[in-house]
Each structure stands twice: as C-alpha cells, then as structure tokens.
Amino acid sequence: MQLKFWNLPPAWNPPHSDVPVGGNTERRADVRIVAATNEDMEKSIADGRFREDLYHRLCEFEIRQPSLAECPEDILPLAEFFRKKFSDELHKETSGFNPEAERLMLAHSWSGNIRELQNRVRRAVLISKTPVIAAPDLNIRKFTSDNVTTVVPDLRPIKDDEAEKQLIIRTLESCNGNKTKASRMLNINPTTLYRKMNKYGIK
C-alpha cells in the first residue's frame, strides 16, 4: 500500500499524466492527498514500519493538532459543553461538576483525547444520581502519592430495583437499543445485562 502511494503524482505538480500498468491509454490525475494519523511518525520510520521517502513525499505541509493533555485550559470548558449536550440528549437534568470531579479531569492524562472526555461525560450524565456530577461518576483512575493506582468504581451498587431498571432503560435508549454498547456503558458483561432485562421485563 505504501508503494502505491509512493507512485502517485507529487501534490505540488498537478495535473499529472500516466499510463496504468497493463494499460495503453494515458490518463490525467489532479488530486490532493490529506493524510491524518495519531502515530508517532518519527518512531514509525525508525522502527521500519513506515517508509521515510513516502513520509517526506506526503509531508509537504504539516499541521500538528495538540493532544487534550497539552491544552489543560480546554478540558473544563469542553466537559461543560458535553455535559449540557448529553443532558439534553438523555433528558437528564444536571447543573455542573463538583470540585473533586473538576480536579480529577484536570489531572487525568486523556490518552483518548476529546473522544475519551466525551464518553466519560456522557456516562457520568447518565448515571449521576444528583444534578451535580461527582468524581466517581466519571470512572477515572486516580493515583495516590505512593504511585499506587486505585480505580473509582464503575457503578455504585443500586439497591433500588426501580432505579436500576430506569438506569438500564435510559442506557439502552441512549445506545439505540445496542445491548453491547449498553453493557459497556454500565460496565457489566452482556450476560448480566440480559439477565437484568429479563428480571425487569425490559424488551
């Protein structure tokens, strides 16, 4: 595949004429290639996983998008944007994040960037029992001063059957009935979800 890209005309010299292998008719191409990756290209080249000549052929003009961890000033505004968005979508009233939740978001590495933040806030809106979203709702790993990792529980035990039933219903609705996605959001395996659906008569 990399070799095929290498044989394409250079982006700075359109249009280009060529004769395809096995053909006898000349054809013209006027194209621009926009390539995106979250890969460390220098490391990929050093490891032999990407051709250096192809990299320089593609990299005529590079735009680097910083990660969310590099833009800490954007974390809380984005979290607030997603909170409002998912509160509307899920018909769940929320008013903000408590200070501990905000500190946790600012300290998190966000290896999944904005998509991870979006998913965590959506889940937090869904399971929060109060209008103010708390740290455990975000399900973010926390690190102690001794570098011992502790994990915020994914779901606090729900002793009230009706509350559990409504949580499952809201989750399924938010996933358009996709039980695999719903089980991931609830942090339970699909078998457990089916069992609870049967228990509560959820179709």
C-alpha positions as CSV (number, residue, x, y, z in Angstrom):
1,M,0.0,0.0,0.0
2,Q,2.8,2.4,0.9
3,L,4.4,1.7,-2.5
4,K,1.2,2.5,-4.3
5,F,1.1,5.9,-2.6
6,W,4.7,6.5,-3.5
7,N,3.8,6.1,-7.2
8,L,1.1,8.8,-7.0
9,P,2.0,12.2,-8.6
10,P,3.5,14.7,-6.3
11,A,1.0,17.1,-4.7
12,W,2.8,20.2,-5.8
13,N,2.8,19.3,-9.5
14,P,-0.8,18.7,-10.8
15,P,-2.1,17.7,-13.2
16,H,-0.1,14.6,-13.9
17,S,-0.3,12.1,-16.8
18,D,0.5,8.4,-16.5
19,V,-0.2,5.1,-18.1
20,P,-1.5,2.5,-15.7
21,V,0.4,-0.8,-15.5
22,G,-1.1,-3.2,-18.1
23,G,-2.8,-0.3,-20.0
24,N,-2.0,1.6,-23.1
25,T,-4.1,4.7,-22.5
26,E,-2.7,7.8,-20.9
27,R,-4.8,9.3,-18.1
28,R,-4.6,12.6,-16.2
29,A,-4.8,13.0,-12.4
30,D,-5.3,16.2,-10.5
31,V,-5.5,15.2,-6.8
32,R,-4.5,16.4,-3.4
33,I,-3.8,14.0,-0.5
34,V,-4.8,14.9,3.0
35,A,-3.4,12.3,5.5
36,A,-4.0,12.2,9.2
37,T,-2.6,9.9,12.0
38,N,-2.2,9.7,15.7
39,E,1.0,7.7,15.1
40,D,4.4,9.0,16.1
41,M,5.8,9.1,12.6
42,E,9.5,9.5,13.6
43,K,9.2,6.4,15.7
44,S,7.4,4.5,13.0
45,I,10.1,5.4,10.5
46,A,12.8,4.4,13.0
47,D,11.1,1.1,13.6
48,G,10.8,0.4,9.9
49,R,7.0,0.4,9.9
50,F,6.7,3.4,7.6
51,R,8.8,4.4,4.5
52,E,10.8,7.6,5.1
53,D,10.7,8.6,1.5
54,L,6.9,8.3,1.5
55,Y,6.7,10.4,4.6
56,H,8.6,13.2,3.0
57,R,6.5,12.9,-0.2
58,L,3.3,13.2,1.8
59,C,4.5,15.8,4.3
60,E,4.6,18.9,2.1
61,F,2.6,20.9,4.7
62,E,2.1,19.6,8.2
63,I,-0.5,20.7,10.8
64,R,0.0,19.3,14.3
65,Q,-3.0,19.0,16.5
66,P,-2.0,19.1,20.2
67,S,-3.5,16.5,22.5
68,L,-6.1,17.4,25.1
69,A,-3.4,16.8,27.8
70,E,-1.4,19.6,26.2
71,C,-4.4,22.0,26.4
72,P,-5.5,21.8,30.0
73,E,-7.3,25.1,29.7
74,D,-9.7,23.4,27.3
75,I,-10.7,20.4,29.5
76,L,-13.3,22.0,31.7
77,P,-15.0,24.1,29.0
78,L,-15.2,21.0,26.8
79,A,-16.5,18.9,29.7
80,E,-19.2,21.6,30.4
81,F,-20.1,21.6,26.7
82,F,-20.6,17.8,26.6
83,R,-22.5,17.9,29.9
84,K,-25.1,20.3,28.5
85,K,-25.2,18.4,25.2
86,F,-25.8,15.0,26.8
87,S,-28.2,16.4,29.4
88,D,-30.4,17.5,26.6
89,E,-30.0,14.3,24.6
90,L,-30.6,12.0,27.5
91,H,-33.3,14.2,29.1
92,K,-31.3,14.2,32.3
93,E,-31.1,17.4,34.4
94,T,-27.5,18.3,35.5
95,S,-26.0,21.6,36.7
96,G,-22.3,21.0,36.7
97,F,-19.3,19.2,38.2
98,N,-18.2,19.2,41.8
99,P,-14.7,20.5,42.7
100,E,-13.3,16.9,43.1
101,A,-14.6,15.9,39.6
102,E,-13.0,19.0,38.1
103,R,-9.7,18.3,39.8
104,L,-9.8,14.7,38.6
105,M,-10.4,15.8,35.0
106,L,-7.6,18.3,35.1
107,A,-5.2,15.7,36.5
108,H,-6.1,12.9,34.0
109,S,-3.8,12.1,31.1
110,W,-6.6,11.8,28.5
111,S,-4.8,9.3,26.3
112,G,-8.1,9.0,24.3
113,N,-8.2,12.8,23.8
114,I,-11.6,14.5,23.3
115,R,-13.4,11.3,22.4
116,E,-12.5,9.9,25.8
117,L,-13.7,13.0,27.6
118,Q,-16.9,13.0,25.6
119,N,-17.6,9.3,26.5
120,R,-16.8,9.8,30.2
121,V,-19.0,12.9,30.5
122,R,-21.9,11.1,28.7
123,R,-21.7,8.2,31.0
124,A,-21.4,10.5,34.0
125,V,-24.6,12.4,33.0
126,L,-26.4,9.1,32.5
127,I,-25.6,7.5,35.9
128,S,-25.3,10.6,38.1
129,K,-27.9,10.5,40.9
130,T,-27.7,14.2,41.6
131,P,-27.7,17.3,39.3
132,V,-24.0,17.9,40.3
133,I,-21.8,15.3,38.7
134,A,-19.3,13.8,41.2
135,A,-15.9,12.3,40.6
136,P,-17.0,8.6,40.9
137,D,-19.4,9.2,38.0
138,L,-16.5,9.9,35.6
139,N,-14.8,6.5,36.3
140,I,-11.3,7.9,36.1
141,R,-8.3,6.2,37.6
142,K,-6.7,8.1,40.5
143,F,-3.2,7.8,41.7
144,T,-2.1,8.0,45.3
145,S,1.1,9.8,46.5
146,D,2.7,6.3,46.7
147,N,2.0,5.7,43.0
148,V,-0.4,3.0,43.8
149,T,-3.3,3.0,41.4
150,T,-6.8,3.0,42.7
151,V,-9.9,2.8,40.5
152,V,-13.1,4.6,41.0
153,P,-15.9,2.1,40.9
154,D,-17.7,2.0,37.6
155,L,-21.1,1.7,39.1
156,R,-22.2,2.2,42.6
157,P,-24.4,-0.6,43.8
158,I,-28.0,0.1,43.1
159,K,-30.2,-1.4,45.8
160,D,-33.5,0.0,44.5
161,D,-34.8,-2.2,41.7
162,E,-36.8,0.6,40.1
163,A,-33.8,2.8,40.0
164,E,-31.7,0.1,38.4
165,K,-34.5,-0.6,35.9
166,Q,-34.7,3.0,34.9
167,L,-30.9,3.2,34.6
168,I,-30.9,0.3,32.2
169,I,-33.7,1.7,30.2
170,R,-32.0,5.1,29.8
171,T,-28.8,3.4,28.8
172,L,-30.4,1.3,26.2
173,E,-32.3,4.3,24.8
174,S,-29.0,6.3,24.6
175,C,-27.4,3.4,22.7
176,N,-30.4,3.0,20.4
177,G,-31.0,-0.5,21.8
178,N,-27.5,-1.7,21.2
179,K,-27.0,-4.1,24.1
180,T,-23.3,-4.5,23.6
181,K,-22.7,-0.7,23.9
182,A,-25.1,-0.5,26.8
183,S,-23.3,-3.2,28.7
184,R,-20.0,-1.4,28.2
185,M,-21.5,1.9,29.5
186,L,-22.9,0.1,32.5
187,N,-19.6,-1.8,33.0
188,I,-21.3,-5.1,33.2
189,N,-21.0,-8.1,30.8
190,P,-23.8,-8.7,28.2
191,T,-25.0,-11.8,30.0
192,T,-25.6,-9.8,33.2
193,L,-27.4,-7.2,31.2
194,Y,-29.7,-9.8,29.5
195,R,-30.4,-11.3,32.9
196,K,-31.4,-7.9,34.4
197,M,-33.5,-7.1,31.3
198,N,-35.4,-10.4,31.8
199,K,-35.8,-9.7,35.5
200,Y,-37.3,-6.2,34.9
201,G,-39.3,-7.2,31.8
202,I,-37.3,-4.9,29.5
203,K,-37.7,-5.7,25.8
